[in-house]
């Protein structure tokens, strides 16, 4: 056992010398995850608001002005252009100057004040579904709210002498993310995805580089065993990846304001398990690849689905069954749930167990698969 430990440490020392003798690459490896977190954090986590709005108010009444003010006060819409007709609104939409338009006919105020129904025409640019859905939902919700207020005012003026209120008062309480900041949801997910990408790239070339440089023969003639070699190649990168974990979580807490609600020690321990599995997966890719180009393509084949199937951008519950189950083949799927649970909810070990054991099992299987795939012969 002592001899095995010494042989493994020799491989660790060899890999560590490769790392520290290339300070430029080491600097990129450490800084790149933070840079990716900054870029992706601002690119994919901003909530949709201040949608450019063109308004054609031909009514010019208190009712129409109140309605427009309600829209702009919601912060979903930004009143940027005043139009005089429907055609002018359509021209602004065609030119991409605004993303939404509202046409209020001249009869709107009269209909509302006389107990009729005031018709308002909304125009929404549907070329961007995310903006369009947000605009549609905001417009429908605000319209319903204004309609309810008008109905109550009409009934109170009808002479009944009683003050009316809505029959149902539905009070909402948002847990874990009371301000409904999309940033709080996305940053933990980005931490998991960035670590997945980083660890795969770190070790995907570990064995194939030795093969292309002609140094694999030297490893084969040594008494080092397959599992000693695999573990020796993974451990130095565990240290580098652990630094990445600390830096990305710290940036998320300090810069983006997404602080860790749960146990930091639990997050560190489970991150270590994830790192071992992901680094092992990179070594496995390196074992089955003949060239570094093959290793890059195989790593990309895993990284690209991780952004979609793991549940970072889209809820996995809404995916087709095939895509949903395919996500369970990715270790980042489990780690993403773990990170969000600890950071946002403060969830403990017991409640996370259903996500922990598949991730740990994956790490064990991948490591032994890497050992079995490596043969000490040419």
C-alpha positions as CSV (number, residue, x, y, z in Angstrom):
1,X,0.0,0.0,0.0
2,X,2.9,2.3,0.9
3,X,4.5,1.6,-2.5
4,X,1.2,2.4,-4.3
5,X,0.9,5.7,-2.4
6,X,4.5,6.6,-3.4
7,X,3.9,5.8,-7.1
8,X,0.7,7.8,-7.1
9,X,2.4,10.8,-5.5
10,X,5.1,10.6,-8.2
11,X,2.4,11.0,-10.8
12,X,0.8,13.8,-8.8
13,X,4.2,15.6,-8.7
14,X,4.7,15.1,-12.4
15,X,1.3,16.5,-13.3
16,X,1.7,19.4,-10.8
17,X,5.0,20.3,-12.4
18,X,3.3,20.4,-15.8
19,X,0.7,22.9,-14.3
20,X,3.0,25.3,-12.5
21,X,5.6,25.4,-15.4
22,X,3.0,27.0,-17.6
23,X,1.9,30.0,-15.4
24,X,0.0,31.6,-18.3
25,X,-2.3,28.6,-18.7
26,X,-2.6,28.2,-15.0
27,X,-3.7,31.9,-14.7
28,X,-6.3,31.4,-17.5
29,X,-7.6,28.2,-15.8
30,X,-8.1,30.1,-12.5
31,X,-9.5,33.3,-13.9
32,X,-11.6,32.0,-16.8
33,X,-14.4,30.6,-14.6
34,X,-14.8,34.0,-12.9
35,X,-14.8,35.7,-16.3
36,X,-17.4,33.3,-17.6
37,X,-19.6,33.9,-14.5
38,X,-19.5,37.6,-15.1
39,X,-20.3,37.4,-18.8
40,X,-23.0,34.7,-18.5
41,X,-24.4,36.2,-15.3
42,X,-25.2,39.4,-16.9
43,X,-26.1,37.9,-20.3
44,X,-28.7,35.3,-19.2
45,X,-29.9,36.5,-15.8
46,X,-31.4,39.9,-16.5
47,X,-35.1,40.1,-16.0
48,X,-37.2,41.4,-18.9
49,X,-38.2,45.0,-18.1
50,X,-38.4,48.4,-19.7
51,X,-39.9,47.0,-22.9
52,X,-40.0,49.9,-25.4
53,X,-43.7,50.9,-25.8
54,X,-45.4,53.1,-28.4
55,X,-48.8,54.6,-27.3
56,X,-51.5,56.0,-29.6
57,X,-54.0,57.6,-27.2
58,X,-56.8,59.0,-29.3
59,X,-59.1,59.2,-26.3
60,X,-57.2,61.7,-24.2
61,X,-59.3,61.1,-21.2
62,X,-58.6,60.4,-17.5
63,X,-59.5,56.7,-18.1
64,X,-57.0,56.3,-20.9
65,X,-54.2,58.2,-19.1
66,X,-54.8,56.1,-16.0
67,X,-54.5,52.9,-18.0
68,X,-51.3,54.0,-19.6
69,X,-49.8,55.1,-16.3
70,X,-50.6,51.7,-14.8
71,X,-48.7,50.0,-17.6
72,X,-45.6,52.2,-17.3
73,X,-45.6,52.1,-13.5
74,X,-45.2,48.3,-13.6
75,X,-41.6,48.8,-14.9
76,X,-42.3,46.1,-17.6
77,X,-43.0,48.8,-20.1
78,X,-41.1,52.0,-21.0
79,X,-43.1,54.7,-22.7
80,X,-40.7,55.7,-25.5
81,X,-42.8,56.9,-28.4
82,X,-46.1,58.7,-28.9
83,X,-48.0,57.6,-32.0
84,X,-51.0,59.1,-33.8
85,X,-52.4,56.0,-35.5
86,X,-52.3,52.2,-35.6
87,X,-50.2,52.4,-38.8
88,X,-47.6,54.5,-37.0
89,X,-47.3,51.9,-34.3
90,X,-46.9,49.1,-36.8
91,X,-44.1,51.1,-38.5
92,X,-42.3,51.4,-35.2
93,X,-42.6,47.7,-34.6
94,X,-41.4,46.9,-38.1
95,X,-38.4,49.0,-37.7
96,X,-37.6,47.4,-34.3
97,X,-37.7,50.7,-32.5
98,X,-40.3,49.5,-30.1
99,X,-41.3,46.0,-28.9
100,X,-44.9,46.7,-28.0
101,X,-47.6,49.1,-28.9
102,X,-51.0,50.1,-27.6
103,X,-53.8,51.8,-29.6
104,X,-56.5,53.4,-27.5
105,X,-59.5,54.5,-29.7
106,X,-61.3,57.8,-29.3
107,X,-64.4,56.0,-27.8
108,X,-62.4,54.4,-25.0
109,X,-63.1,57.0,-22.3
110,X,-66.8,57.4,-23.2
111,X,-67.4,53.6,-23.1
112,X,-65.7,53.2,-19.7
113,X,-67.5,56.2,-18.1
114,X,-71.0,55.1,-19.4
115,X,-70.8,51.5,-18.3
116,X,-69.7,50.0,-21.6
117,X,-66.6,48.1,-22.6
118,X,-63.5,50.1,-23.7
119,X,-61.6,48.2,-26.3
120,X,-57.8,48.6,-26.3
121,X,-55.6,47.0,-29.0
122,X,-52.2,45.7,-28.0
123,X,-49.4,45.0,-30.5
124,X,-46.5,42.8,-29.4
125,X,-43.3,42.0,-31.3
126,X,-43.3,38.2,-31.3
127,X,-39.9,37.7,-32.9
128,X,-38.4,37.3,-29.4
129,X,-40.6,34.9,-27.5
130,X,-39.2,35.7,-24.1
131,X,-39.9,39.4,-24.4
132,X,-43.3,38.7,-26.1
133,X,-44.5,36.4,-23.4
134,X,-43.4,38.8,-20.6
135,X,-45.2,41.7,-22.4
136,X,-48.4,39.6,-23.0
137,X,-48.5,38.5,-19.3
138,X,-47.9,42.0,-18.0
139,X,-50.5,43.6,-20.3
140,X,-53.1,41.0,-19.4
141,X,-52.5,41.2,-15.7
142,X,-52.5,45.0,-15.6
143,X,-55.7,45.2,-17.8
144,X,-57.4,42.8,-15.4
145,X,-56.4,44.8,-12.4
146,X,-57.7,48.1,-13.9
147,X,-60.9,46.4,-15.0
148,X,-61.5,45.2,-11.4
149,X,-61.0,48.7,-10.0
150,X,-63.5,50.2,-12.5
151,X,-66.1,47.6,-11.7
152,X,-65.8,48.3,-8.0
153,X,-66.1,52.0,-8.6
154,X,-69.2,51.5,-10.7
155,X,-70.9,49.5,-8.1
156,X,-70.0,51.9,-5.3
157,X,-71.5,54.8,-7.4
158,X,-74.7,52.8,-8.1
159,X,-76.2,54.0,-4.8
160,X,-76.0,50.9,-2.7
161,X,-74.3,52.8,0.0
162,X,-71.8,50.1,0.7
163,X,-68.1,49.8,0.0
164,X,-67.3,46.9,-2.1
165,X,-64.2,44.8,-2.3
166,X,-63.1,41.7,-4.2
167,X,-64.5,38.5,-2.8
168,X,-61.1,36.7,-2.8
169,X,-57.9,38.1,-1.4
170,X,-55.1,35.8,-2.6
171,X,-52.0,36.7,-0.8
172,X,-48.7,35.3,-2.2
173,X,-45.6,34.6,-0.2
174,X,-42.4,33.8,-2.2
175,X,-40.0,31.5,-0.4
176,X,-36.2,31.4,-0.9
177,X,-36.3,34.2,-3.4
178,X,-38.8,36.8,-2.1
179,X,-37.7,39.5,-4.5
180,X,-38.2,37.1,-7.5
181,X,-34.7,38.0,-8.8
182,X,-33.9,35.8,-11.7
183,X,-30.2,36.3,-10.8
184,X,-30.7,34.3,-7.6
185,X,-31.9,31.4,-9.7
186,X,-29.3,31.6,-12.5
187,X,-26.1,32.2,-10.6
188,X,-26.0,28.9,-8.7
189,X,-26.8,27.1,-11.9
190,X,-24.0,28.9,-13.7
191,X,-21.5,27.9,-11.0
192,X,-22.4,24.3,-11.6
193,X,-22.2,24.5,-15.4
194,X,-19.0,26.5,-15.4
195,X,-17.3,23.9,-13.1
196,X,-18.5,21.1,-15.4
197,X,-16.9,22.8,-18.4
198,X,-13.8,23.6,-16.6
199,X,-13.1,20.2,-15.2
200,X,-13.8,18.4,-18.5
201,X,-11.3,20.7,-20.3
202,X,-8.7,20.3,-17.6
203,X,-8.4,16.5,-17.9
204,X,-9.8,15.7,-21.3
205,X,-6.3,15.9,-22.7
206,X,-4.4,14.1,-19.8
207,X,-3.7,10.8,-21.5
208,X,-4.1,11.7,-25.1
209,X,-1.5,14.4,-24.7
210,X,1.0,11.8,-23.4
211,X,0.1,9.6,-26.4
212,X,0.7,12.4,-28.9
213,X,4.0,13.6,-27.2
214,X,5.4,10.1,-27.1
215,X,5.7,10.0,-23.3
216,X,3.0,7.3,-22.8
217,X,5.6,4.6,-23.5
218,X,7.6,5.9,-20.5
219,X,4.6,5.6,-18.3
220,X,3.9,2.1,-19.5
221,X,7.3,0.7,-18.6
222,X,7.1,2.1,-15.1
223,X,5.7,-0.1,-12.2
224,X,2.8,2.4,-11.7
225,X,-0.6,0.7,-11.8
226,X,-3.6,1.9,-13.8
227,X,-5.6,3.2,-10.8
228,X,-2.5,5.0,-9.4
229,X,-2.0,6.7,-12.7
230,X,-5.6,7.8,-13.1
231,X,-5.8,9.1,-9.5
232,X,-2.4,10.8,-9.8
233,X,-3.6,12.6,-12.9
234,X,-6.9,13.7,-11.3
235,X,-5.7,14.9,-7.9
236,X,-3.6,18.0,-9.0
237,X,-6.6,19.3,-10.9
238,X,-8.8,18.8,-7.9
239,X,-6.8,21.5,-6.2
240,X,-7.1,23.8,-9.1
241,X,-10.8,23.1,-9.5
242,X,-11.4,23.7,-5.8
243,X,-9.9,27.1,-6.1
244,X,-12.4,27.7,-9.0
245,X,-15.3,26.7,-6.6
246,X,-14.2,29.1,-3.9
247,X,-13.8,32.0,-6.5
248,X,-17.0,31.5,-8.3
249,X,-19.1,31.1,-5.1
250,X,-17.4,34.1,-3.6
251,X,-18.1,36.2,-6.8
252,X,-21.7,35.1,-6.7
253,X,-22.1,36.2,-3.1
254,X,-20.1,39.4,-3.2
255,X,-20.8,40.8,-6.6
256,X,-24.2,39.4,-7.5
257,X,-25.5,39.2,-4.0
258,X,-26.4,35.5,-4.1
259,X,-25.2,34.4,-0.7
260,X,-25.0,30.8,0.6
261,X,-28.0,30.2,2.9
262,X,-26.9,26.7,3.9
263,X,-23.8,24.9,5.1
264,X,-20.6,26.0,3.4
265,X,-18.9,22.9,4.6
266,X,-21.6,20.7,3.0
267,X,-21.3,22.6,-0.2
268,X,-17.5,22.2,-0.2
269,X,-17.8,18.4,0.4
270,X,-20.4,17.8,-2.2
271,X,-18.5,20.0,-4.7
272,X,-15.4,17.8,-4.1
273,X,-17.4,14.7,-5.0
274,X,-18.7,16.4,-8.2
275,X,-15.2,17.6,-9.1
276,X,-13.8,14.0,-8.8
277,X,-16.5,12.7,-11.0
278,X,-16.2,15.4,-13.6
279,X,-12.4,15.2,-13.7
280,X,-12.7,11.4,-13.9
281,X,-15.1,11.9,-16.9
282,X,-12.4,14.0,-18.6
283,X,-9.8,11.3,-18.0
284,X,-12.2,8.7,-19.4
285,X,-12.6,10.9,-22.6
286,X,-8.8,11.2,-22.8
287,X,-8.5,7.4,-22.5
288,X,-10.8,6.6,-25.4
289,X,-9.5,9.4,-27.7
290,X,-6.6,8.9,-30.1
291,X,-6.0,12.6,-30.7
292,X,-6.6,15.9,-28.8
293,X,-9.1,16.9,-31.5
294,X,-11.2,13.8,-30.8
295,X,-11.0,14.6,-27.0
296,X,-12.2,18.2,-27.7
297,X,-15.2,17.0,-29.7
298,X,-16.2,14.4,-27.1
299,X,-15.9,17.0,-24.3
300,X,-18.1,19.4,-26.4
301,X,-20.6,16.6,-26.9
302,X,-21.1,16.6,-23.1
303,X,-20.7,20.3,-22.4
304,X,-23.3,21.5,-24.9
305,X,-26.2,19.3,-23.7
306,X,-25.3,20.3,-20.1
307,X,-26.6,23.9,-20.7
308,X,-30.0,22.6,-21.8
309,X,-30.7,19.2,-20.4
310,X,-29.4,19.9,-16.8
311,X,-32.1,22.5,-16.2
312,X,-30.1,25.6,-16.3
313,X,-32.1,27.5,-18.8
314,X,-35.4,25.6,-19.0
315,X,-37.3,23.6,-16.4
316,X,-36.7,19.9,-16.8
317,X,-40.3,19.2,-15.8
318,X,-41.5,20.8,-19.0
319,X,-39.1,18.9,-21.3
320,X,-40.2,15.9,-23.4
321,X,-39.7,12.6,-21.5
322,X,-36.7,11.6,-23.6
323,X,-34.9,14.9,-22.9
324,X,-35.9,14.7,-19.2
325,X,-34.5,11.3,-18.7
326,X,-31.4,12.1,-20.8
327,X,-30.6,14.8,-18.2
328,X,-30.1,12.1,-15.5
329,X,-27.1,10.9,-17.5
330,X,-25.3,14.1,-16.7
331,X,-23.6,14.6,-13.3
332,X,-24.2,18.3,-13.5
333,X,-27.9,17.7,-13.3
334,X,-27.6,16.4,-9.7
335,X,-25.0,19.0,-8.7
336,X,-27.1,21.8,-10.0
337,X,-30.0,20.8,-7.8
338,X,-27.6,20.4,-4.9
339,X,-26.0,23.9,-5.4
340,X,-29.4,25.6,-5.7
341,X,-30.7,23.8,-2.7
342,X,-27.8,24.8,-0.4
343,X,-27.3,28.3,-1.7
344,X,-31.0,29.4,-2.1
345,X,-32.9,27.2,0.4
346,X,-30.3,26.2,2.9
347,X,-31.2,22.6,2.4
348,X,-29.3,20.0,4.5
349,X,-27.8,16.6,3.7
350,X,-30.8,14.5,4.4
351,X,-33.1,16.4,2.0
352,X,-30.4,16.4,-0.7
353,X,-29.7,12.7,-0.4
354,X,-31.8,11.8,-3.5
355,X,-29.4,14.0,-5.5
356,X,-26.2,13.1,-3.6
357,X,-26.1,9.4,-4.0
358,X,-26.5,9.3,-7.9
359,X,-23.8,11.9,-8.2
360,X,-21.4,9.9,-5.9
361,X,-22.2,6.7,-7.7
362,X,-21.5,8.4,-11.0
363,X,-18.1,9.5,-9.7
364,X,-17.2,6.0,-8.6
365,X,-18.3,4.4,-11.9
366,X,-16.4,6.9,-14.0
367,X,-13.2,6.5,-12.1
368,X,-13.2,2.7,-12.4
369,X,-14.2,3.0,-16.0
370,X,-11.2,5.2,-16.6
371,X,-9.0,2.6,-14.9
372,X,-10.4,-0.2,-17.0
373,X,-10.1,1.7,-20.2
374,X,-6.4,2.4,-19.7
375,X,-4.2,-0.5,-20.7
376,X,-0.5,-0.5,-20.1
377,X,0.4,-1.6,-23.6
378,X,0.8,0.0,-27.0
